[in-house]
Amino acid sequence: MLTTMWEVKAAEGCLDELLDWVRPRLDPTAQLYRSAGPEPRVVVIDPTGQAATTLAELPAAYADRPPHAWDFDRL
């Protein structure tokens, strides 16, 4: 089964807006995280493997840099 990890650093002051944009686009089985540290980051773990596709249209104003996505096979 393919799992996608999607990660993005939020633009300054845009973490809440970024989370509000991401949440409704996720599969119900996806897990959403935000960083506990000082850098405002969002991570999605999506067991359907679709996060990179469903989140591809991220508004540039919400991100400090383009998102990264990695696919993993569960062992």
C-alpha angles and dihedrals in degrees: 000000000000118000123189126211111199121187135180137170111229121233114252110289094003104096095107093046090048092051091047090053095046100045100068092046096058129098110246089246093057120104120223123204136177124200120266091205132077096275111082104232133160124205127189123194107196119185091192091064091229103106096099090053099042092046096042094106094061108157107249091226091068096055132069088204136357115291122257125221131190129186121218135188115223113237 
